[in-house]
Amino acid sequence: MVRVSITRKKFRFSLGFIVLLLLNSMVFIFTTSSPNYNLSNQSITISQEFNEKSVILMIGDGLGFNQMELVRLIEFGKEGSLSLENLSYHLNVTTSSANNEITDSAAAATAMATGYKTDNGMISVSPYNSVLETILEISKANNKLTGVVTTTEITHATPAAFMSHVTSRDNYFEIARQIVEKSDVDAVLGGGFTRFRQTDLDSLEINGYNIVINRSSMLNSYSNKLFGLFSDGHQPYEIDRDVDMTPSLSEMTMKALDILDTNIFGFFLMVEGGRIDHACHENNKFNAAFEAIEFINAVNQVISYLGSRQDVLLIVTADHETGGLEILEESLNDILPSENNTFAENKQIRMERINNITTNWTTNGHTSKNVPYFSNVIDLNKFKNMSTIDNTDIFDIMVQFLEISEDETISRIFFELGPFLELIFVLTLLSIVAISIRHQFHK
């Protein structure tokens, strides 16, 4: 009898240990990051056999409502309006990350790119370290051309969140490696030449990319795969940009559209006005204004390009507000920038107008303020009667427009159950320890 009792206890201990290993393996498999991960391609598909719909997502990094008001006053005066304000759909967007009320660009871009919250500093991986497929990757898997345009380094947080998966936004060389080896994006334009090793550049050329390093080579390229690196680090502030050497955000955006808008299956393009954020961190109203003006100019050109097209969803938004900008007063005249003026003349007019606007900054960091959302599509089902959405909803809006059906696969289930599985793991471990102690006590 004693021998049988001990055997049963050993059996219970062994069974518990097996369960522990199984649970541990399941958590590891479904929550461990891997650069080669491509889980959802098999479960996310276009619902039609042929789908030509496209998405243009334009992100003003650090762009809040008051930064937009600053642009409006400078460009169009007290009675004017921005063209994007004429778009059909206006919303407020909440921006908190998984671990902080105030997000950083990595977590905010991840939310928009994947539909999931993550911790600050993480790039398209969950807080539990599972890789999250992005809207760009989903688009690529469904035969759409893809593009990323930014005024920051290409490996910076916002563009990186659409093309790579890392636990730290500062892992620039790994981000660069994944962009080169894994992302297969058709048009990539921005700064950050020094983030790419010579082997990366060689690989790009082998894979058919035309690498361009200045404005003229970009504009004169006829390649259908374009990789532009126009500065060693971030591109210069717009106020300092050499207009002959470095392309503007507007020029890069329209060049990307020239490449992407040729595909019968449509395209996905992300455009970031990235240096608005940097200027607001510095509380520099001149750089903040010029960066925001150029971002809005790029938006204007896209709006004109699209006209009344219904096959392209345009979203204009921000990842977060930076600086807590306040506009206190203005003493503006009626002299406005004009298309009839030279670049230098408009620059001078803008400088004078900015001088006549009194501003205040409440911080040199990010804030938790809601950010704007503008879109040319109004029939968004569950979103159409809402005034405020979360940044993760932007992913859902893009998926809904593209008519992508997303099955609740085992991978998604395990992502959602990640914390629950960890709790089971801990409880199982404690149970096994208790059984073992009891076994030793009753020996």
SULTA-V21255 format. One line per field, one symbol per residue. ss: DSSP state (H for helix, E for strand, L for the rest). Layout:
ss = ???
This chain:
ss = LHHHHHHHHHHHHHHHHHHHHHHHHHHHHHHLLLLLLLLHHHLEEELLLLLLLEEEEEEELELLHHHHHHHHHHHHLLLLLLHHHHLLEEEEEELLLLLLLLLLHHHHHHHHHHLLLLLLLLELELLLLLELLLHHHHHHHLLLEEEEEEEEELLLHHHHHHHLLELLLLLHHHHHHHHHHHHLLLEEEEELHHHLLHHHHHHHHHLLLEEELLHHHHHLLLLLLEEEELLLLLLLLHHHLLLLLLLLHHHHHHHHHHHHLLLLLLEEEEEEELHHHHHHHLLLHHHHHHHHHHHHHHHHHHHHHHLLLLLEEEEEELLLEELLEEEEEELLLLLLLLLLLLHHHHHHHHHHHHHLEEEEELLLLEELLLEEEEELLLLLHHHLLLLEEEHHHHHHHHHHHLLEEELLLHHHHHHHLHHHHHHHHHHHHHHHHHHHHHHHHLL
